[in-house]
Amino acid sequence: MQPQLKSKVRCADREVGEVSKVIMDPLSFEVSHLVVSMNGEGERQVPMGAVLTVTDDVVQLRSSSSEILCMPPFTREDYVTLHEVEIPGLERHVHVNPGEVLVPFPALERNVKRRAFFAKLTYATGLFIGLPLVFPVLKFLMKPMYASLDNRWLKIGNIGKVKGDDVGVQFQYKRKVKEAYLPEAEIEKNVWLVKATSSVLEKVYQGKDLEFRDAAGRPVWTNKKDMPYLAFSGKCPHLGCAFKWRKHKVLGQVFLCPCHLSIYDASGKVLDGPAPRPLDLLPIQVSASGEVQIIDMEFKAGTKSQTRIV
């Protein structure tokens, strides 16, 4: 039986608090630790090996209260919730009441077991991501049915929304699309902007302007190497999931893809996880009044090289 959130926690000598969170092992799909709120003395991370018995509303520990107080304090930023990650099959193994069910946040100092987790996770999700990847393939095979790539500029907002340097800021916008014989539809999309410092710009452009070309190889636009604003497609290059900007305990502020835990820095460089390439840059221009325009491009997911599909 899995411990329930809000269950009373008793040690060998006294009651010490209640279960506030549950930590799952993403490899075994088992509860690995309980987070115990210690009645005003902070939270402690207690391994399941210290648990003697579990009932509907009480968790009995083998240890004394003094031993529990010596266990590691719980650090929230070391973990992400099940709502922030998508690990196939994990939720079927969770039988606790609604609340914070956590899995470890990836760190750079990952051991072999953690690397194996990412490998297994990638293989396991292959079965689940086949259908989304069919669409680009069909689109390629049915290319005559589609119009040429759309290189129109789209207004997405004002640059005044970006307040700091090397910080990811999300812009949301709508655009109309038409695929094959389907009726035209309006979809919501997003792009991430970064006001980049010179060091970040150097990592992105490596001293050279970046040219974008259409399907025929004709130049469409050139991002200048000294233009301080970067625009990244809102889709992770791994499998096309939406990513977020959040704080990492070692790396500071990073882009995190919650689907399979790829991590990128402000330049879009892959720091960790299964992503095969950096975040996809988009053509961007900013007017004198601060209005931002982009060309909405999409690239095939899961490949080291960029292949534009939209």
MOCOR-V903537 format. One record per backbone hydrogen bond with DSSP energy under -1.0 kcal/mol. NH is the residue of the N-H (numbers start at 0). CO is the residue of the C=O. If there is no record, write none. Layout:
# MOCOR-V903537
((NH & CO) (NH & CO))
This chain:
# MOCOR-V903537
((5 & 18) (6 & 3) (7 & 56) (8 & 16) (9 & 58) (10 & 13) (11 & 62) (15 & 8) (16 & 8) (17 & 36) (18 & 6) (19 & 34) (20 & 34) (21 & 99) (22 & 32) (23 & 101) (24 & 29) (28 & 24) (31 & 22) (32 & 22) (33 & 45) (34 & 20) (35 & 43) (36 & 17) (37 & 41) (43 & 35) (44 & 71) (45 & 33) (47 & 31) (49 & 46) (50 & 47) (51 & 59) (52 & 59) (54 & 57) (58 & 7) (59 & 52) (60 & 9) (61 & 49) (67 & 63) (68 & 64) (70 & 67) (73 & 42) (77 & 74) (78 & 75) (79 & 102) (81 & 100) (83 & 80) (89 & 86) (92 & 89) (93 & 90) (100 & 98) (101 & 21) (102 & 79) (104 & 77) (109 & 107) (114 & 110) (115 & 111) (116 & 112) (117 & 113) (118 & 114) (119 & 115) (120 & 116) (121 & 117) (122 & 118) (123 & 119) (124 & 120) (128 & 124) (132 & 128) (133 & 130) (136 & 132) (137 & 133) (138 & 134) (139 & 135) (140 & 136) (141 & 137) (142 & 139) (144 & 141) (145 & 142) (153 & 293) (155 & 291) (158 & 289) (160 & 157) (161 & 158) (165 & 194) (168 & 192) (170 & 190) (172 & 188) (174 & 186) (176 & 184) (181 & 178) (184 & 176) (186 & 174) (188 & 172) (190 & 170) (191 & 231) (192 & 168) (193 & 229) (195 & 193) (195 & 227) (200 & 196) (201 & 197) (202 & 198) (203 & 199) (204 & 200) (205 & 201) (207 & 204) (209 & 222) (211 & 220) (213 & 217) (216 & 213) (219 & 211) (220 & 211) (222 & 209) (226 & 223) (229 & 193) (231 & 191) (232 & 279) (233 & 189) (235 & 240) (239 & 235) (243 & 255) (245 & 253) (247 & 251) (251 & 247) (253 & 245) (254 & 263) (255 & 243) (256 & 261) (260 & 256) (262 & 271) (263 & 254) (264 & 268) (267 & 264) (270 & 262) (271 & 262) (278 & 267) (281 & 230) (284 & 292) (286 & 290) (289 & 286) (291 & 156) (292 & 284) (293 & 153) (294 & 282) (296 & 294) (299 & 306) (301 & 236) (308 & 297) (309 & 297))
